[in-house]
Amino acid sequence: MSKNPILYFAPGTCARVSMTALEEIGEPFETRLIAFMKGDHRAPEFLAVNPSGKVPALVTDEGVITQNSAILWYLAARYPQANLLPRPSSPMAEAQLIRQLSHFSADLHPLVTRIVVPFTIVGSPEAQAQLRESGLQGISFHLRVIEQTLADRPWLLGERWSALDAYLGWVWFRITGAGFDGAAFPCIADHYARLNERPAVQRCIAREAAAQADLVARGLAPANINNG
């Protein structure tokens, strides 16, 4: 008997990307909240799911999948009717799609970390400031290309939404919430506004808000996060 997928997540983290994809699919799934301040990510129970101690982690009836790119690839293949990603027509088309997923996970995501939580990488305030500044410069470099891409299309891949748009939305959410000035990127800002109009995204944000309220009630999170 097939069981509902279970997504391990924490509000504000990149698990929003995979959660959005699950909401877009429209099939039942469950969530498990990881409280980092409580140390849930280092608990043996969670490490048995993901030895890296990170979210997201998706438990399926076929096994556990970690890393957003792998989760999105799996979900797109498992639920083709959801149109999470285009179906590659050739090995080159498949390679290009993997490249685009990897661009977010390998290029943009580490820069988000530098901007939002530099203290997890370096200790001194001076080093943190330098790391954050390098992150801001790096993210601006990459966003300029994305801004040009969105100048003549509503979504990253054209007229149809894809899971890549969810990844871009999370990047924008995190960096603007951390003080990034997005004035130079009006197309991306418009993309983010339209993204948040999607019912699946709204359901995802509502799940995060409920989880954040639970963490706050237990004294395990700051009172406010940017859930925009």
N, C-alpha and C positions, 0 to 999 in steps of 0.2 A: 504493500500500500504506500503510495507516494505521500510524503509529508510536506508541509509548507516550508519554504526556505526560511532560514533564520539569519538575520543580519545583525552583527555586533557593531555598535556605533557609539559615538558620543556627539553631542550637539556642537555645531560649529566646525567639526572636523571634515576632512575630505570624504568621509563616509556618506555625506550628503549626496555625492555624485551617484553612488550605487543605489542609495535609497530612492533617489529621484527616478532612476531607471526602473526599479521595482514598482514604484507607484505608476509609472507610465504603462507598465505591462498590465496592471489592473487585476492580477491574480492575488489571492491571499498570501501574505507573508507575515512573519513575526519578527520582532526586534528584541535585542538584549542590550541594555544600557551599560556601558563601561564607565565607571567613575574613576577617573585618573587620580584625583586627590585622595581617594580611598586606597589606591593601589590595585584596583581590579585588573589592570593591564599586566601586572606581574603575578597575579594569583595563579596557582597551578591549574585551576579549572580553565582559565582562559588561555594559558600557555599551551594547554593540550589542544586547543582549537587553532591558535596561531602562535607558534613558538617565537615569533618576532615581537609579540606583545603590542601589536598595533591594530587599529581599525582602518578600514572595514575588514571584516571577515564574514564570508557568506557560507553557511552550512546548508548543503543541498542533500537530496537523497542519493547523490552520486559521489559526495565527498565535500571537502572544504576547499574554498577558493579564497585567496587573499590578493590584494593589490587591485585598485580600481580598474586598471586596463584589462586584467584577466577576467574580472567579474563582468565587466561590460561586454567583453567578447563572448563569454559564455552565455550571458543572458540574451544577447542578440541572436545567437545560434539556437538557443533553447526555445525562445519565444519569437519566432520570425514575424508573427503577425503584429507585434508591437512596433516594428520598424525602428528599433533603437539605433541601428547602424545599417548603411547600405550593404547589399549582398555583393561581395566582390565578384567581378566577371572574369578575372584572370589572376594569375599569381602576382603580376605587377600591381593590379588594383588592390589586392589583399595586402601587399607590402606597404603600399601608400597609406592605407587605412591604419595599419599597425603603427606606421611612422607618426601619424597624426595623434593617435592615442599616446604614444610614447613621448611626443613633444610636450604634452601636458604633464605627464607623470615624471619625466626625467629632466625637463628644462624649466618649466614654469613652477611646478610644485616646490622644488627646493628653494626657489627664490621667494615664494610665499613664506616659507619657514624663516628665511633670513629677515624678512620684513616684520612678521607678526610675533615670532618668538625667538629672537636672536639669543636670548639668555639660555636657551637649551643647547646652544652650540659653543658659545664662549662666555667667560665669566665676568671680566671687568666691564664697567660701563663704557669705557672708551672703545674697547674692542666690539662691544655690542652695537654702538653707534656707527662704527665703521662698517660692520657687517650689514647692518640695516641699510646704510646708504648704498652699498654695493648691490644689495637686493633691489632697491628702488631703481637704480640705474639699469640693472639687468632686466627687470620686468618691463620697464618702459621700452627698452629695445625690442623685446618680443611683442609687446602689445601694439607697437606701430604697424607691424605686419598684419596682425589680426584686424586692426582698425581699417586698414586698406581693404582687406578681404570683405568686411561687413559693409563697406561703402555702397556696394551695388547688389546686396543680397540680404534677406532677413536672417538667415542662419548660416552657420559656418560652411555647411556643405551645399548651400543653395536655398531652394524654396521650402525644403522640408526640414523640420527639427530633427536633430540626432542627439545621441548621448554625449557627443563632443560639446554641444552647447551647454549641457549640464555641468561639464567640467569647467568650461570658461566661466559660467555663472558662479561657481564656487570660488574660483580664483578672484574674480572681481569682488565678490562679497567679503572675502577675507582681507584683501589689501585695502579696499576703501574703508572697511571697518577699522583698519589700523592706521588710518590717516593718509593713505595715498591720495594725491590730488588727481582726480580723473578728468579734469576739465579738457585736457588735450585729446580725449578719446570719446567723443560724443556718440559715435556709432556703437561702441561697446556698451556705453551707458544705456542707450536705447535698447540694445539687445537684452541687457539685464532686466530692464523694466518689462519687456514683452515676455521674457522667460518666466518672470514671477507672476504673470497672468495665467499661466498654465495651471489647470486644476491639480495635476500631479505634483507640481512644485509647491503649490499652496498646501497640499496635504503633507508633503515632506516637511515644510517649515513648521506646520502645526505639530507634527510629531516631535520635532526638535524642541519647540517651545515647551511642550509638556514635559519632556525629559529634563530640560534646563530648570523648569520650576521644581521638579522633583529633587534635582541636585541642590538647588538653593535651599529648599526646605530641610534638607539633611546637612546643610552646612558644608557642602562639597563643591561649591562653585561660586564665582562672583555673582552678584545680584542681577547683573545685566550683561547680555551679549547682543551683538547686532544680528538679529534674525532676519534682516531684510533680504 
